[in-house]
Amino acid sequence: MIKLKIIVGLMVCIFAHFTVAKETNVDEPQAQAIDWVWSGQRVWFDFVSQQNHQMLAYYDASRQMSVAVRELGDINGGPWIYHKLPSFLGWDAHNNVEAAFDKNGFIHIVGNIHANPLVYFRSTKPYDPRSLKQVDVMVSADREQQMTYPGFFVGVNDELYFKYRSGTSGQGQWYYNHWDTEKSRWNNLHNSTILDGEGVRSVYPKGPIFGPDGYVHMVYVWRESPRASSNHDLSYARSKDLVNWETSYGEKIDLPITVKTGEIVDPIPMHGGLLNGRTPIGFDAQNRVIITYQKYDSKGDTQVYLMRREKDGWKEAQISTWKNSRVDLDKSGALDLPIITSEPAFVGDEGNIIVPASWRGVHWQWVVDSESLEVLSGAPIEKSLPLQIKKYQTNKGIPLRVIPLMEEQKNPSERYFISWEAMQPNRDQARESIPLPSTLRVHYIAADDN
C-alpha cells in the first residue's frame, strides 16, 4: 500500500511537471498559471512594471487581495514572490485593486473600497511584496472615510500620484495626492479638491491623460443621484502641470472645478443617455483632442458620438446609427451594459480616425474622415485575441478578461498580458450560482505571433 501511494504521488508530480512545462515552453509564446482567482463577478486587477520588475495585484479564489512580484530576466522571468493581504472582496464590482511602484521601488497597493475607508498597503523594502504593511491614513483621515475609484498614475518625470473620490455617487469630491520620494509620504497636490460636487452632486472624470501636445487632459461627467440616468453635461479641462487647470480656450479655471466653473463640451441634460466612465480621450494626426461618448439621439436610441476640439471650438459628429439601441440607465450599482465606449479613437493607417465601440458583445469600428468627421464606413469587426490567449477560455458562457501590462506604469505592452475568466457585474448583488474559480495567467506573445 505504501509503495502504491509513492507511485501515485510520483505520477501526480510528473503530470504536474509536464503540465507546467507545456504552458511555459520557451519555444512557444509563454503562458504561466499564476493563481486561482474569483470569477463570480468582474473586478479589475492590475499588472504593472518598473525597472525590470513586474507586479500583479488581484483577488484570489477566496476573494483575498493578493500580490505577486518577479524580476524579469528573459521572457520566462524569474520566480514569482507571492503575498496575501488582509482584505477580502464582497459582491461589489467597483472594488478594483490598484498597484504601483514609486521611484525607489517601494510597492503601493490600494483597493477594495467603494464609499469605504481607505484600504492601503505599502512595502518597507523595494520590490518586496512580503514587506507590505497596512497604512491607515494616506493624507487626511477625514477625507479617507468614503473613498471610491482609487488610481495611481505616473507623471512625465516618473513622479507617483494617486487620485480618488471622497463621498458617494450623488455627492462627491475628487482629490489628487503626490508621493514625496525624499520624505516617503503623501501630500495633497492641491489646497482644495480638484473636482467638487458642492455637496449635492458627484462627478466622474476620465483621466488625467498625458497627451502628445504637452497637456494633461481630463473629461468629466456630472451626476445628481446614485442613478446613472442623472448624468449630465460632458465637460473638459486641461493642464500643463496637474496643478493649474484651464479650459480648451486657455482660460484659467479656479479650483475646485464645479459644474458652474468648468467648460461644458456638450450640454447633455439629465436622462439624456450620457454614461459616466465611458468617455475615453484620444488624439488625431494633428494632436487634436477627441472624446468618444454615448447619448440618446433624437429618436431616443443610444448612439456613439465623437467630439473634437478645433480652432473655433468643439465639433460634434454622430458615429453610429443603430436602431432599437436605447440603454436604460435608470439604475444604480455596477451595470452590465450592452453598449461600451471604453476605447479611445485613434489614427488609422491612412490618417483617418478610427472609432471603436461594442454593442451587445459585438465589436464595431468606424472609419471617420480626419477633416470633416464624416463617417466613411462602419461595421462589426472580428476583434480577435491572439490564439495563444484565446485558447485558454474554458467556459464560453463567462467572458475572458484580458489586460496588457502597463510598461513602466505608463504604456500598454504589446507582449505581456494577463487573462482570467469572470462573470459580468450584477449591480453589486450576490448571485445564487457562482462559477468555479478561474486561472489567472501571464502571457508572453512573441512579435511574430500577433
C-alpha positions in Angstrom: 0.0 0.0 0.0 2.9 2.4 0.9 4.6 1.6 -2.5 1.3 2.3 -4.3 0.9 5.7 -2.6 4.5 6.5 -3.5 3.9 5.6 -7.2 0.7 7.6 -7.3 2.5 10.6 -5.8 5.3 10.4 -8.3 2.8 10.2 -11.2 1.0 13.3 -9.9 4.3 15.1 -9.7 5.3 14.1 -13.2 1.9 15.1 -14.6 2.1 18.5 -12.8 5.7 18.9 -14.2 4.7 18.3 -17.8 1.5 20.5 -17.4 3.6 23.5 -16.3 6.2 22.7 -18.9 3.6 22.8 -21.6 2.5 26.2 -20.5 6.0 27.7 -20.2 7.8 26.2 -23.1 10.3 28.8 -24.2 10.0 27.7 -27.8 6.3 28.9 -27.8 4.6 32.0 -26.6 4.6 31.7 -22.8 1.5 31.2 -20.6 2.2 31.0 -16.9 -0.5 29.9 -14.5 -0.3 32.3 -11.5 -3.2 31.5 -9.2 -6.9 30.5 -8.9 -9.0 33.7 -8.9 -12.5 34.8 -8.1 -14.9 34.7 -11.1 -18.3 35.5 -9.5 -18.2 39.0 -11.0 -15.8 41.1 -12.9 -13.5 43.2 -10.7 -10.4 44.6 -12.4 -6.9 43.5 -11.5 -3.7 45.4 -12.1 -0.5 44.5 -13.9 2.5 46.9 -14.0 6.2 47.0 -14.5 9.2 49.1 -13.4 12.9 48.6 -13.9 12.6 45.0 -15.0 10.2 44.1 -12.2 6.6 43.0 -12.9 3.8 43.2 -10.4 0.3 41.6 -10.3 -2.4 42.6 -7.9 -5.6 40.6 -7.8 -8.3 38.7 -5.7 -7.7 35.0 -5.4 -10.3 32.2 -5.3 -11.2 33.0 -1.7 -11.6 36.7 -2.7 -8.4 37.7 -0.8 -6.4 40.6 -2.1 -3.1 39.2 -3.4 0.2 40.4 -4.8 2.8 38.7 -6.9 6.1 40.3 -8.0 9.0 39.0 -10.1 12.2 40.3 -11.6 12.3 39.7 -15.3 15.4 38.1 -16.7 14.1 36.8 -20.1 10.6 36.1 -21.4 10.2 33.4 -18.8 11.2 35.8 -16.0 12.3 34.8 -12.5 10.2 33.2 -9.8 7.0 35.0 -8.6 7.1 36.1 -5.0 3.5 36.0 -3.5 1.9 37.7 -0.6 -1.7 37.7 0.7 -3.2 40.9 2.2 -5.8 41.1 5.0 -8.6 42.4 2.7 -11.5 40.3 1.2 -13.8 41.2 -1.7 -17.5 41.2 -1.3 -20.1 41.5 -4.2 -19.1 45.0 -5.3 -17.7 45.2 -8.8 -16.4 48.7 -8.2 -13.7 47.3 -5.8 -10.8 47.1 -8.2 -7.3 46.6 -6.8 -4.6 49.1 -7.9 -0.8 48.7 -7.7 2.2 50.9 -8.2 5.9 51.2 -7.6 7.4 54.6 -6.5 10.7 55.8 -7.9 12.7 53.8 -5.3 10.8 50.6 -6.0 8.6 50.6 -2.9 5.2 48.9 -3.5 1.9 50.7 -3.1 -1.4 48.8 -3.1 -4.9 50.3 -2.7 -8.3 48.6 -3.4 -11.5 47.0 -2.2 -13.1 50.4 -1.5 -16.5 51.7 -2.7 -17.6 54.6 -0.4 -15.5 52.9 2.3 -12.5 53.8 4.5 -9.0 53.6 2.9 -7.5 50.2 2.3 -3.8 50.8 1.6 -0.6 48.8 1.9 3.0 50.0 1.4 6.2 47.9 1.4 9.1 48.6 3.7 11.6 47.1 1.2 11.9 47.8 -2.6 10.2 45.3 -4.9 9.4 43.0 -1.9 5.6 42.2 -1.6 6.2 40.3 1.7 7.2 43.5 3.4 3.8 45.1 2.7 2.3 46.7 5.8 -1.2 48.3 6.1 -1.2 52.1 6.4 -4.4 53.5 7.9 -4.1 57.1 6.7 -2.6 58.4 3.4 -3.0 62.2 3.9 -6.2 63.0 5.8 -8.3 60.6 7.9 -11.4 62.9 7.4 -11.3 62.7 3.6 -10.5 59.0 3.5 -13.6 57.6 5.2 -15.7 57.3 2.0 -13.3 56.5 -0.8 -14.0 55.2 -4.3 -12.3 54.8 -7.6 -8.7 54.8 -6.4 -6.0 55.0 -9.0 -2.2 55.5 -9.2 -0.6 57.3 -12.2 2.9 58.3 -13.1 3.9 61.8 -14.3 6.3 62.8 -17.0 9.2 62.7 -14.5 8.1 59.4 -13.1 6.5 61.1 -10.1 3.9 58.9 -8.4 0.4 60.3 -8.0 -2.9 59.0 -6.5 -6.4 60.0 -7.3 -9.7 59.1 -5.6 -13.2 60.3 -4.9 -14.4 61.2 -1.5 -18.1 60.8 -1.0 -20.9 58.9 -2.8 -22.3 58.6 -6.3 -24.6 61.5 -5.7 -22.4 63.7 -3.6 -18.6 63.5 -4.2 -15.3 65.4 -4.5 -12.1 64.3 -6.2 -8.5 64.7 -4.8 -5.0 64.2 -6.2 -2.2 63.1 -3.9 1.5 63.3 -4.7 4.2 60.9 -3.3 7.2 62.7 -1.8 10.0 60.3 -2.5 12.6 62.0 -0.3 10.3 62.2 2.7 8.4 59.0 2.0 5.0 60.4 2.5 1.9 61.5 0.6 0.8 65.1 0.2 -2.4 66.6 -1.2 -1.4 68.1 -4.6 -3.9 71.0 -4.3 -5.1 73.2 -1.5 -8.6 72.1 -2.2 -10.4 69.4 -4.1 -9.8 69.3 -7.9 -13.4 68.5 -8.8 -16.3 69.3 -6.4 -20.0 68.3 -6.4 -20.6 71.1 -3.8 -22.4 68.6 -1.5 -25.3 68.0 -3.9 -23.9 66.0 -6.8 -21.0 63.8 -7.9 -18.6 63.9 -10.8 -16.9 61.2 -12.8 -13.6 62.1 -14.5 -11.8 60.3 -17.2 -8.1 60.9 -17.0 -5.7 62.5 -16.5 -4.4 61.6 -19.9 -0.9 62.9 -20.8 -1.3 64.0 -24.4 1.2 64.3 -27.3 0.5 68.1 -27.3 2.2 68.6 -23.9 -1.0 69.0 -22.0 -2.7 66.7 -19.4 -6.3 66.2 -20.4 -9.4 65.4 -18.3 -13.0 64.8 -19.3 -15.7 64.6 -16.7 -19.4 64.0 -16.3 -21.7 65.3 -13.5 -24.3 63.2 -11.7 -27.2 64.3 -9.4 -28.1 61.0 -7.8 -26.9 57.4 -7.5 -28.8 56.5 -10.6 -26.8 56.7 -13.9 -29.7 58.3 -15.7 -29.0 61.5 -13.8 -25.6 62.0 -15.6 -25.4 65.3 -17.5 -23.0 67.8 -19.1 -19.9 66.3 -20.8 -17.1 68.6 -19.6 -13.4 69.2 -20.2 -10.2 70.7 -18.6 -6.5 70.6 -19.3 -3.3 71.4 -17.5 0.5 71.6 -18.0 1.5 70.6 -14.5 -1.6 68.9 -12.9 -1.8 71.9 -10.5 -3.1 74.7 -12.7 -6.1 73.9 -14.9 -7.7 75.7 -17.8 -10.4 75.4 -20.5 -9.6 74.3 -24.0 -9.6 78.1 -24.8 -6.7 78.7 -22.4 -8.9 80.4 -19.7 -7.9 79.6 -16.1 -10.2 77.5 -14.1 -10.0 78.2 -10.3 -10.1 75.1 -8.2 -12.2 73.3 -7.2 -13.8 72.8 -10.6 -17.6 72.8 -10.3 -20.5 72.4 -12.7 -20.7 76.2 -13.0 -17.0 77.0 -13.4 -15.9 74.1 -15.7 -16.0 74.0 -19.5 -19.1 72.1 -20.8 -18.4 70.5 -24.1 -21.8 69.0 -24.7 -24.7 70.2 -22.5 -26.4 66.9 -22.3 -29.4 67.1 -19.9 -30.2 64.5 -17.2 -31.9 61.4 -18.7 -30.1 62.2 -22.0 -28.2 58.8 -22.2 -24.8 60.1 -21.1 -22.8 57.4 -19.3 -20.0 58.1 -16.9 -16.7 56.2 -17.2 -17.2 55.7 -20.9 -15.7 59.0 -22.2 -12.2 58.0 -23.5 -9.8 60.6 -24.7 -7.9 60.2 -28.0 -5.9 62.3 -30.4 -6.0 62.8 -34.2 -3.0 63.2 -36.5 -2.7 66.9 -35.6 -2.8 66.0 -31.9 -6.3 67.5 -31.5 -8.3 66.1 -28.6 -11.0 63.6 -29.5 -13.7 62.5 -27.0 -15.8 59.4 -27.6 -19.0 59.1 -25.7 -22.6 58.0 -25.9 -26.0 59.6 -25.6 -29.5 59.4 -26.9 -30.2 60.5 -30.5 -33.4 62.4 -31.5 -35.3 59.1 -31.6 -34.2 58.1 -28.2 -31.7 55.4 -29.2 -28.3 55.3 -27.7 -25.6 56.2 -30.2 -21.8 56.7 -30.3 -20.7 60.3 -30.7 -17.3 62.0 -31.3 -16.3 65.5 -30.1 -13.1 67.1 -31.4 -11.5 70.4 -30.3 -10.9 72.5 -33.4 -9.6 76.1 -33.8 -13.1 77.7 -33.4 -14.5 75.3 -30.8 -15.8 71.8 -30.3 -17.2 69.9 -33.3 -19.6 67.0 -32.8 -20.3 64.0 -35.0 -22.7 61.2 -34.6 -20.9 58.0 -35.4 -23.3 55.1 -35.0 -26.8 54.8 -36.5 -28.1 51.8 -34.6 -31.8 51.1 -34.2 -33.5 49.8 -31.1 -30.3 50.5 -29.2 -31.6 52.5 -26.2 -29.8 51.7 -23.0 -31.8 52.2 -19.8 -29.6 54.0 -17.3 -32.3 54.5 -14.6 -30.3 52.1 -12.3 -27.7 52.2 -9.6 -24.7 49.9 -8.9 -22.3 48.4 -11.3 -24.2 47.9 -14.6 -23.9 45.2 -17.2 -24.3 47.4 -20.3 -24.9 46.4 -23.9 -23.0 49.4 -25.4 -19.5 50.1 -24.3 -17.4 53.1 -25.4 -14.2 52.4 -23.4 -11.5 52.6 -26.0 -10.3 56.0 -27.4 -10.5 57.0 -31.0 -7.1 56.7 -32.8 -5.4 57.4 -36.1 -5.6 54.7 -38.7 -3.1 53.6 -41.3 -4.3 56.2 -43.9 -4.6 59.1 -41.4 -8.3 58.8 -40.9 -9.8 58.5 -37.4 -10.8 55.0 -36.2 -13.6 54.9 -33.6 -14.1 51.6 -31.7 -17.1 50.5 -29.6 -19.1 47.4 -28.8 -22.8 46.6 -29.0 -24.3 43.5 -27.5 -21.0 41.8 -27.3 -20.1 42.6 -30.9 -17.1 44.9 -31.6 -17.5 47.7 -34.1 -15.2 50.1 -35.8 -15.9 53.2 -37.9 -13.6 55.0 -40.2 -14.1 58.8 -39.9 -12.7 61.4 -42.3 -9.9 63.2 -40.5 -11.1 66.7 -41.6 -14.9 66.6 -41.9 -15.6 63.9 -39.3 -17.8 62.3 -41.8 -18.3 58.6 -41.3 -16.8 56.8 -44.3 -17.6 53.3 -43.2 -18.6 51.3 -40.2 -19.3 47.6 -39.4 -18.8 44.9 -36.9 -15.2 43.5 -36.8 -13.6 40.4 -35.6 -11.7 41.6 -32.6 -9.6 38.6 -32.1 -7.2 37.9 -29.2 -4.0 36.1 -30.1 -4.8 32.4 -30.2 -2.2 31.9 -27.5 -4.5 33.7 -25.1 -7.9 32.8 -26.5 -7.3 29.1 -26.3 -7.3 29.3 -22.5 -11.0 30.3 -22.4 -12.6 27.2 -20.8 -16.1 28.4 -20.2 -17.7 30.1 -23.3 -20.5 31.5 -21.1 -18.1 33.5 -18.9 -16.1 36.4 -20.6 -12.3 36.1 -20.8 -10.8 39.3 -19.2 -7.5 40.4 -20.8 -5.4 43.3 -19.6 -2.0 44.3 -21.0 1.0 45.0 -18.8 1.5 48.8 -18.2 5.2 49.1 -19.1 7.0 51.5 -16.7 3.4 52.1 -15.4 2.6 54.3 -18.4 2.2 52.5 -21.7 0.3 49.3 -22.5 2.5 46.4 -23.6 2.2 44.6 -26.9 3.9 41.5 -25.5 2.7 40.8 -21.9 -0.9 40.3 -20.9 -2.9 38.7 -18.1 -6.1 36.8 -18.5 -8.8 35.3 -16.4 -12.5 34.4 -16.6 -15.1 36.4 -14.7 -18.9 37.0 -15.0 -20.4 40.4 -15.7 -21.3 42.7 -12.8 -24.6 42.1 -11.1 -25.4 45.5 -9.8 -23.3 44.7 -6.8 -25.8 42.0 -5.7 -24.9 38.4 -4.8 -25.5 35.5 -7.2 -27.1 32.2 -6.3 -25.0 30.4 -8.8 -21.3 31.0 -8.6 -18.9 29.6 -11.1 -15.8 27.7 -10.1 -12.6 29.8 -9.8 -10.7 30.5 -13.0 -6.9 30.5 -13.7 -5.1 33.8 -13.7 -2.3 33.6 -16.3 0.5 35.8 -17.6 1.1 35.5 -21.3 4.1 36.5 -23.4 3.3 36.9 -27.1 6.2 36.9 -29.5 6.5 39.6 -32.1 5.6 37.3 -35.0 2.5 35.8 -33.2 0.2 38.8 -33.0 
